[in-house]
C-alpha cells in the first residue's frame, strides 16, 4: 500500500462524504459547515467548488446527470446545469438551477449528515442535532419519487452507511456508540436484525466504504486512522494518518483502486497542515461501483 498523499489541498472545516462519480470521472465531496460542494478530477487535476445555501451533509450523482444533496432542511435535486462549480481558487459559484426540493422537513437545531445510495437507487440519509444531543437524529430512506420511510428514529450522529457486494447486508454507524453495526437486508430492501459488527476503542467511527472483497473501511474521527475489517468483523489493516480527524473514505479513480479520505479542521486548536484537505492512498485496494440516485 502506498503512502498517503494530498489529492486536493483545502481548508475545509468539516470535509465529508467522498464519492466517486464514474460518469464524470471525478471525486465529489463536501465541506458541511462551509456549505460547499467540491469536485476533483485526478486525471486533469481540475477542481471546482460550488456554494450551497445551507449546510450540506452529502452529495451523490443522479442517474441521467445532476446531483442529489442532503441539505440542512431536507433532500434536494440539482439538474446537470447545477452540478458545475467555479474552478478552485476563484469565488465559489452559487449552485446553478434547476433546483427543487425532493423532501423538505426543516427541524430547528437539526442538520443533515452523511448519506449513501442503496443498490435500488434510493438515498439513505442521516440527520443529527447541531449539539449532538443523544437520540436527536434519524436515518431515513428517500425513494426516487420523494417517498420517505424513517428507518431509525433514535440516532445521535448518523454517519457511514454501505452495502456488502451482494447487497444482502448493510453496515451503519451512529458515531457515539463507537460501533459499526450490520443489518440483514430484506427482500424489500429494508434493514432487519441489527447487530454489532465491530467496536472502535481509539476514536469514533465516522464514514465508511465497502470494497470488492467485502472488507469494510472506516475513518476514525479523533483516531487519526482508517481501519479495514474483514467481512466477519476482524480488524486486518490499519492505515495511520497524519491528521487527527479523518471523516470518511471511498475508492475512486479509473480502476477504483485509490482510497480517497476527507478530513476536518473544526474544533482543533493546531490542525495538521493536511487537515481539511482531500487525501488519497494510491493502490489501497479495489472498490465497488457505487449506484447513482435514481431520482
HELIX and SHEET records of a PDB file:
HELIX    1   1 UNK A   80  UNK A   82  5                                   3    
HELIX    2   2 UNK A  175  UNK A  177  5                                   3    
SHEET    1   A 4 UNK A   4  UNK A   8  0                                        
SHEET    2   A 4 UNK A 278  UNK A 281 -1                                        
SHEET    3   A 4 UNK A 258  UNK A 263 -1                                        
SHEET    4   A 4 UNK A 246  UNK A 252 -1                                        
SHEET    1   B 5 UNK A  15  UNK A  21  0                                        
SHEET    2   B 5 UNK A  26  UNK A  31 -1                                        
SHEET    3   B 5 UNK A  36  UNK A  40 -1                                        
SHEET    4   B 5 UNK A  47  UNK A  51 -1                                        
SHEET    5   B 5 UNK A  86  UNK A  87 -1                                        
SHEET    1   C 5 UNK A  15  UNK A  21  0                                        
SHEET    2   C 5 UNK A  26  UNK A  31 -1                                        
SHEET    3   C 5 UNK A  36  UNK A  40 -1                                        
SHEET    4   C 5 UNK A  47  UNK A  51 -1                                        
SHEET    5   C 5 UNK A  93  UNK A  94  1                                        
SHEET    1   D 4 UNK A  56  UNK A  61  0                                        
SHEET    2   D 4 UNK A  67  UNK A  71 -1                                        
SHEET    3   D 4 UNK A  74  UNK A  78 -1                                        
SHEET    4   D 4 UNK A  99  UNK A 104 -1                                        
SHEET    1   E 4 UNK A 110  UNK A 117  0                                        
SHEET    2   E 4 UNK A 123  UNK A 129 -1                                        
SHEET    3   E 4 UNK A 137  UNK A 142 -1                                        
SHEET    4   E 4 UNK A 148  UNK A 155 -1                                        
SHEET    1   F 4 UNK A 158  UNK A 163  0                                        
SHEET    2   F 4 UNK A 169  UNK A 174 -1                                        
SHEET    3   F 4 UNK A 179  UNK A 185 -1                                        
SHEET    4   F 4 UNK A 191  UNK A 199 -1                                        
SHEET    1   G 4 UNK A 204  UNK A 210  0                                        
SHEET    2   G 4 UNK A 216  UNK A 221 -1                                        
SHEET    3   G 4 UNK A 225  UNK A 229 -1                                        
SHEET    4   G 4 UNK A 235  UNK A 240 -1                                        
END                                                                             
